[in-house]
Amino acid sequence: MANKLISQMGLPPSLFHIFSARNILTAKDALSLPEVDLMALLDIEIDLVRSAVAHISEATCPPFQTGLALLEEKKKSGGHLSTLLPGLDNALCGGIPFGALTELVGPSGIGKTQFCLKLALLAALPECYGGLNGRVIYIDTESKFSSRRMIEIGEGSFPHIFRLQGLAQKMAGRIIVTRPTSISEFNDSLQQMKLTLLQNEVKLLIVDSIAALVSWDNEKGTISSRQSPLRGLLSFLKSIAEFSQIPVVLTNQVRSHSSDDTFHYIFQGHRKETSNSERSESHLTAALGIQWAHAVTIRLIFEAHSGHRFIKVAKSPISPPVAFPFVVESSGITLLNQEGISVAGSEINAIRCQGCNVLTQ
Ligand SMILES: Nc1ncnc2c1ncn2[C@@H]1O[C@H](COP(=O)(O)OP(=O)(O)OP(=O)(O)O)[C@@H](O)[C@H]1O
């Protein structure tokens, strides 16, 4: 930019000739001199110097956009997949954002898969019913996807629509379920995904769950950031979200860090013999660690305490942290209040599992 030629900036010819006669040829030559020096060197009025400097500065500036233009652009290219949970949609300014990674993290059995099944259904629903009328790629690493449960959620949420002949089958037919059994198989299917996304009008990608792919056996609860295959995976998933402008939703599990300093992964199935009170005291953290947490755009924590389950907006570029109590019913997840409860300080990232049976399964 600094070396941009003044001859290409559209200055009035008379003025340009004065600059070139004094060997001031580039933006850098003109802008690195004080106005008074320029006035003396060019032998012109200060007002003329100022307008020439303003002109050269403007022509040299990197292109910029106003906040308003960015907002308009976002409206055109972006968008949200409504969760049909009004409080949560409000907090997220419309729902799960297109073009970004949204992580659902929480203990086993809390309701992450139930949430994903509803999202899959919503993305597949015709637009006239508030859906995205698209296909869904559902990467089901734990074989937990259930068409029957998804249709049950559909019948409970949209009884009038699901009564229509064949609609339930049509919706289920739009969900492409893959079940990789290793991270390399998962990587292979991702490599083919960009093409599949384009060919199949995919409107949502779900990975349930990302943590289950990783073998923890020899890693004592931490993934080495250098060795982690998740690193490449993460940037690839991000690029898929951005390239296709679709929401990408990932579930992540939790591990407990108890007082004896050993880690335990909920999904591994090995249970330490601890009492209920010890369990509720243990500290839960997201299974995939801090690097992963930083990379996602939205993080929703599913947790249980005070006799309720909560969906907590723990990370969002546009929403303050807020938690919504919820229940899981035959129609899927329902919020118990739409206003939400503000959370602050260390509560924002805490993952609590008190008084629920999810850890004791
Ligand atoms: N038909 C149903 N009616 C009411 N509640 C249900 C129904 N099916 C499942 N649930 C609820 O959903 C919970 C299971 O949630 P889900 O399978 O989403 O857990 P998860 O968070 O995905 O767990 P994991 O990490 O182990 O995959 C059960 O505890 C139960 O409360």
The ligand as an SDF file (V2000), in Angstrom:
LIG
                    3D

 31 33  0  0  0  0  0  0  0  0999 V2000
  -39.0010  -40.6640   24.9810 N   0  0  0  0  0  0  0  0  0  0  0  0
  -38.4900  -39.9100   25.9460 C   0  0  0  0  0  0  0  0  0  0  0  0
  -39.3020  -39.2000   26.7520 N   0  0  0  0  0  0  0  0  0  0  0  0
  -38.8120  -38.4300   27.7310 C   0  0  0  0  0  0  0  0  0  0  0  0
  -37.4890  -38.3080   27.9970 N   0  0  0  0  0  0  0  0  0  0  0  0
  -36.6490  -39.0010   27.2460 C   0  0  0  0  0  0  0  0  0  0  0  0
  -37.0870  -39.8220   26.1770 C   0  0  0  0  0  0  0  0  0  0  0  0
  -36.0060  -40.3610   25.5960 N   0  0  0  0  0  0  0  0  0  0  0  0
  -34.9330  -39.8950   26.2690 C   0  0  0  0  0  0  0  0  0  0  0  0
  -35.3100  -39.0830   27.2690 N   0  0  0  0  0  0  0  0  0  0  0  0
  -34.4340  -38.3870   28.2260 C   0  0  0  0  0  0  0  0  0  0  0  0
  -33.2220  -38.0950   27.5780 O   0  0  0  0  0  0  0  0  0  0  0  0
  -32.1320  -38.4830   28.4130 C   0  0  0  0  0  0  0  0  0  0  0  0
  -31.0210  -39.0190   27.5540 C   0  0  0  0  0  0  0  0  0  0  0  0
  -30.5260  -37.9380   26.8460 O   0  0  0  0  0  0  0  0  0  0  0  0
  -29.4240  -38.0900   25.7160 P   0  0  0  0  0  0  0  0  0  0  0  0
  -29.4510  -39.4480   25.1190 O   0  0  0  0  0  0  0  0  0  0  0  0
  -29.6180  -36.9330   24.8370 O   0  0  0  0  0  0  0  0  0  0  0  0
  -28.1040  -37.9310   26.5840 O   0  0  0  0  0  0  0  0  0  0  0  0
  -26.6840  -37.4040   26.1100 P   0  0  0  0  0  0  0  0  0  0  0  0
  -26.4620  -36.1380   26.8230 O   0  0  0  0  0  0  0  0  0  0  0  0
  -26.6040  -37.3870   24.6320 O   0  0  0  0  0  0  0  0  0  0  0  0
  -25.7630  -38.5220   26.7000 O   0  0  0  0  0  0  0  0  0  0  0  0
  -24.3950  -39.1760   26.0930 P   0  0  0  0  0  0  0  0  0  0  0  0
  -23.3240  -38.1870   26.3500 O   0  0  0  0  0  0  0  0  0  0  0  0
  -24.2360  -40.4250   26.8870 O   0  0  0  0  0  0  0  0  0  0  0  0
  -24.6340  -39.4450   24.6420 O   0  0  0  0  0  0  0  0  0  0  0  0
  -32.6390  -39.5170   29.3550 C   0  0  0  0  0  0  0  0  0  0  0  0
  -32.0220  -39.3350   30.5930 O   0  0  0  0  0  0  0  0  0  0  0  0
  -34.0860  -39.1870   29.4560 C   0  0  0  0  0  0  0  0  0  0  0  0
  -34.2210  -38.3110   30.5470 O   0  0  0  0  0  0  0  0  0  0  0  0
  1  2  1  0
  2  3  1  0
  2  7  2  0
  3  4  2  0
  4  5  1  0
  5  6  2  0
  6  7  1  0
  6 10  1  0
  7  8  1  0
  8  9  2  0
  9 10  1  0
 10 11  1  0
 11 12  1  0
 11 30  1  0
 12 13  1  0
 13 14  1  0
 13 28  1  0
 14 15  1  0
 15 16  1  0
 16 17  2  0
 16 18  1  0
 16 19  1  0
 19 20  1  0
 20 21  2  0
 20 22  1  0
 20 23  1  0
 23 24  1  0
 24 25  2  0
 24 26  1  0
 24 27  1  0
 28 29  1  0
 28 30  1  0
 30 31  1  0
M  END
$$$$
